[in-house]
Amino acid sequence: MDPTNKPKGPSPHYSLYQREVFKQGGTEGKLPSFSVHPDELVESTKKKFNDRSYFYANSNAGLGWTDRANREAFYRWRIIPRMLVDTNVRDLTVELFGHRIPAPILFAPIGINKLYHPEGELVPAKIAGELGLPYCLSTAGSQPIEAVAAANDAGAASAEYKPSGNVPNGGNAQSPRFFQLYMGHDDEVTISLLERAWKSGFDVCMLTVDTWQLGWRPTDINIANYIFYYPTGGVGNEIGTSDPVFMRKYGEELKKDSGKWIDSSVWHGKAHTWEKLHWVVNEWKRISNGRPFVLKGIQSAEDALKAHECGCEGIVVTNHAGRQVDGAVGSLEVLPEIVEAVGDKMKIIFDSGIRTGADVFKAIALGAHAVEIGRLYIWGMAHEGEAGCRHVMKSLLADLDITMTVGGYASITRDVHRNKKALRCNESGAYPRGEHAKL
């Protein structure tokens, strides 16, 4: 690949990362320390994680059929390449809630990142800032909200691409960041969390509605894998222990029961309803002066329409990566009908099963405005912390950029988004596993 005289485009030339890896190998003998092939990447984490970390990252609901359905859905959709198209400059940029970001990719909210690296959420938050991509912090995080915001801004200070858009936030954020809310039944604690998030520069609230409690995950059950009940020094309680309202009301109980935070404010097992949604949407709008509210966990067109009627500006089409309901539909299966129902009314973020640049392409072609990446960045940070997380995410961006280049699609919004001619569905065949060249 000739890196000289490349015309400057709206988004970075992510494809050059391929040349960088090749060049380091050829001239310096420096090879990547782990494979970014998704099947090999997850397998290699067994050597990096202890059992609790490995199974928490990779366990699925029941027999894992929903997780498999996610991947099989991607296998059924096939990209149709186009030839002799000028793709010398690609535009991967998208607009998301007022932010112009360099690629249609977000860091998904994942809890308890200290299971995967001692610095926890500070690692992916920093890398997201470096790349100019939105970072979503989970209420089940293992670092205080304010510390994660600072790490995100530290990464943004060295960003090659600075996201644009005059987006108001309460904390002078240097990079887009969203707060994922697990909502308990103490409204005072909920408001405190939202106020802290807003003051720390998180300008979109994302309420998860598919996980009032954890799904039945046999591989976690086998080793009683719930870190909150173990003597771990409070790992997983950090957002609670740094919250003044929670500690004022429940600090004494937490001393006696290490599960008090998670059991009452996160995975409490007491479902909310659409009626309660109106309240939390209004509270977020009041706190943030009208910034967007998103529902995460939508798998039907009917629920997508209800979310819009309740004042939500976006949804995340996800089945929690197959971790909640076994035997459920693959997330990509239901994306087209959800897009048909609300695609021109609200932003649609896709989540569950993304592993490659081709997967990102397919989700966008089927109508998503952007996608969330979760397990990939966790697997990367398990290997080399910041360097591993960075390598996995830059590899994904390069993969997407190269797919656009050689596939004949120059613009992710103009040429790919909701382009029915870019894909063909093949209902036959089974998703292959392990059928690739290996060392």
KAVEN-V510907 format. One record per backbone hydrogen bond with DSSP energy under -0.5 kcal/mol. CO is the residue of the C=O (numbers start at 1). NH is the residue of the N-H. E is the energy in kcal/mol with one decimal. If there is no record, write none. Layout:
BEGIN
co & nh & e
CO & NH & E
CO & NH & E
END
This chain:
BEGIN
co & nh & e
1 & 3 & -0.7
3 & 6 & -0.6
12 & 14 & -2.0
13 & 16 & -1.8
14 & 17 & -2.1
15 & 18 & -1.5
15 & 19 & -0.7
16 & 20 & -2.2
17 & 21 & -2.1
18 & 22 & -2.4
19 & 23 & -3.2
20 & 24 & -2.3
21 & 25 & -1.7
22 & 26 & -2.6
23 & 27 & -2.8
23 & 28 & -0.5
24 & 28 & -1.3
24 & 30 & -2.3
25 & 29 & -0.8
29 & 31 & -0.7
37 & 41 & -3.0
38 & 42 & -2.2
39 & 43 & -1.4
40 & 44 & -2.3
41 & 45 & -0.9
43 & 46 & -1.3
44 & 47 & -1.3
45 & 48 & -1.1
45 & 49 & -3.0
50 & 54 & -2.7
51 & 55 & -2.6
52 & 56 & -2.0
53 & 57 & -2.1
54 & 58 & -1.8
55 & 59 & -2.3
61 & 64 & -2.3
64 & 68 & -2.0
65 & 69 & -2.4
66 & 70 & -2.0
67 & 71 & -1.5
68 & 72 & -2.8
69 & 73 & -2.0
70 & 74 & -1.2
71 & 75 & -1.8
72 & 76 & -1.7
73 & 77 & -0.9
76 & 426 & -3.0
78 & 424 & -2.2
79 & 81 & -0.7
85 & 87 & -1.1
90 & 11 & -0.8
90 & 92 & -0.6
91 & 412 & -2.9
94 & 96 & -0.5
94 & 101 & -2.6
96 & 99 & -1.9
99 & 96 & -3.0
99 & 101 & -0.8
100 & 164 & -1.6
101 & 94 & -1.8
103 & 105 & -1.9
104 & 371 & -2.3
106 & 108 & -0.7
106 & 373 & -2.6
107 & 136 & -1.6
112 & 115 & -1.9
113 & 116 & -1.9
113 & 117 & -1.3
117 & 120 & -2.0
119 & 122 & -1.8
120 & 123 & -1.8
120 & 124 & -0.5
121 & 125 & -2.0
122 & 126 & -1.6
123 & 127 & -2.1
124 & 128 & -2.7
125 & 129 & -1.8
126 & 130 & -2.2
127 & 131 & -2.1
128 & 132 & -1.0
128 & 133 & -1.9
129 & 132 & -0.6
130 & 160 & -0.8
134 & 107 & -2.8
135 & 137 & -0.5
135 & 178 & -2.5
137 & 180 & -3.1
138 & 141 & -1.7
140 & 112 & -2.2
141 & 239 & -0.8
144 & 148 & -1.9
145 & 149 & -2.1
146 & 150 & -1.9
147 & 151 & -2.0
148 & 152 & -2.2
149 & 153 & -2.2
150 & 154 & -2.1
151 & 155 & -2.1
152 & 156 & -2.0
153 & 157 & -1.3
155 & 158 & -1.5
156 & 159 & -1.6
160 & 162 & -0.5
161 & 163 & -0.7
164 & 100 & -3.1
165 & 167 & -1.8
166 & 168 & -0.6
169 & 172 & -0.5
176 & 135 & -1.5
177 & 203 & -1.7
177 & 204 & -0.5
178 & 137 & -2.3
178 & 180 & -0.6
179 & 181 & -0.6
179 & 206 & -3.0
180 & 139 & -0.7
180 & 182 & -0.5
181 & 183 & -0.6
181 & 208 & -2.0
182 & 184 & -0.7
185 & 187 & -0.7
186 & 189 & -0.5
186 & 190 & -2.0
187 & 191 & -2.5
188 & 192 & -1.8
189 & 193 & -2.4
190 & 194 & -2.3
191 & 195 & -2.5
192 & 196 & -2.5
193 & 197 & -2.5
194 & 198 & -2.5
195 & 199 & -2.5
196 & 200 & -1.3
197 & 202 & -2.5
198 & 170 & -0.8
198 & 201 & -1.7
201 & 203 & -0.7
204 & 179 & -2.8
205 & 207 & -0.5
205 & 294 & -2.9
206 & 181 & -2.5
206 & 208 & -0.6
207 & 296 & -3.1
212 & 269 & -2.9
215 & 217 & -0.8
216 & 62 & -3.0
216 & 218 & -0.6
217 & 220 & -1.6
217 & 221 & -2.2
218 & 222 & -2.4
220 & 223 & -0.8
220 & 225 & -2.5
221 & 224 & -1.6
224 & 226 & -1.6
226 & 229 & -1.8
227 & 230 & -1.7
230 & 232 & -2.2
234 & 237 & -2.3
237 & 240 & -0.5
237 & 241 & -3.1
238 & 242 & -1.2
240 & 243 & -1.7
242 & 244 & -0.6
243 & 247 & -2.4
244 & 248 & -2.0
245 & 249 & -2.1
246 & 250 & -3.2
247 & 251 & -1.8
250 & 254 & -2.3
251 & 255 & -1.3
252 & 256 & -0.8
253 & 256 & -0.6
253 & 257 & -2.2
257 & 260 & -2.0
259 & 263 & -2.9
260 & 264 & -1.5
261 & 265 & -2.5
261 & 266 & -0.5
262 & 266 & -1.0
262 & 267 & -1.6
264 & 185 & -0.8
266 & 268 & -1.1
269 & 271 & -0.6
273 & 276 & -0.5
273 & 277 & -1.3
274 & 278 & -1.2
275 & 279 & -0.7
276 & 280 & -1.8
277 & 281 & -2.5
278 & 282 & -2.1
279 & 283 & -2.3
280 & 284 & -2.4
281 & 285 & -2.4
282 & 286 & -2.2
283 & 287 & -2.5
284 & 288 & -2.8
285 & 289 & -0.7
285 & 290 & -2.0
292 & 205 & -1.9
293 & 313 & -2.0
293 & 314 & -1.2
294 & 207 & -2.7
295 & 297 & -0.5
295 & 316 & -2.9
296 & 209 & -2.8
298 & 318 & -0.8
300 & 304 & -1.8
301 & 305 & -2.3
302 & 306 & -1.9
303 & 307 & -2.4
304 & 308 & -1.9
305 & 309 & -2.3
306 & 310 & -1.8
307 & 312 & -2.3
308 & 311 & -1.6
313 & 347 & -2.4
314 & 295 & -1.7
315 & 317 & -0.6
315 & 349 & -2.7
316 & 297 & -2.2
316 & 298 & -1.8
316 & 318 & -1.0
317 & 351 & -2.4
319 & 322 & -0.9
319 & 323 & -0.5
319 & 324 & -0.8
320 & 323 & -1.3
322 & 61 & -2.2
323 & 215 & -0.5
324 & 326 & -0.6
325 & 328 & -0.9
330 & 333 & -0.7
330 & 334 & -1.0
331 & 334 & -0.5
331 & 335 & -0.8
332 & 336 & -0.6
334 & 338 & -1.8
335 & 339 & -2.7
336 & 340 & -2.3
337 & 341 & -1.3
338 & 342 & -2.6
339 & 343 & -2.6
342 & 345 & -2.3
342 & 346 & -1.8
347 & 315 & -2.1
347 & 349 & -0.5
348 & 369 & -3.2
348 & 370 & -1.2
349 & 317 & -2.9
350 & 372 & -2.7
356 & 360 & -1.7
357 & 361 & -2.4
358 & 362 & -2.4
359 & 363 & -2.3
360 & 364 & -2.3
361 & 365 & -2.6
362 & 366 & -1.8
363 & 368 & -2.4
364 & 367 & -1.6
364 & 418 & -1.7
370 & 350 & -2.8
371 & 106 & -2.5
373 & 108 & -2.8
374 & 377 & -0.7
374 & 378 & -1.5
375 & 379 & -2.8
376 & 380 & -2.0
377 & 381 & -2.4
378 & 382 & -1.5
379 & 383 & -0.7
380 & 383 & -1.1
380 & 384 & -1.6
381 & 385 & -1.9
384 & 387 & -1.3
385 & 389 & -2.5
386 & 390 & -2.8
387 & 391 & -2.3
388 & 392 & -2.2
389 & 393 & -2.1
390 & 394 & -2.8
391 & 395 & -1.9
392 & 396 & -2.1
393 & 397 & -2.2
394 & 398 & -2.2
395 & 399 & -2.5
396 & 400 & -2.4
397 & 401 & -2.5
398 & 402 & -2.8
399 & 403 & -2.4
400 & 404 & -2.2
401 & 405 & -2.1
402 & 406 & -2.9
403 & 407 & -1.7
404 & 408 & -1.0
404 & 409 & -2.5
405 & 408 & -0.5
407 & 82 & -3.4
410 & 91 & -2.9
411 & 415 & -1.9
411 & 416 & -0.9
412 & 417 & -1.8
416 & 419 & -2.1
418 & 420 & -1.0
419 & 422 & -1.6
420 & 423 & -0.7
422 & 80 & -2.7
424 & 78 & -3.0
425 & 427 & -0.5
434 & 436 & -1.3
END
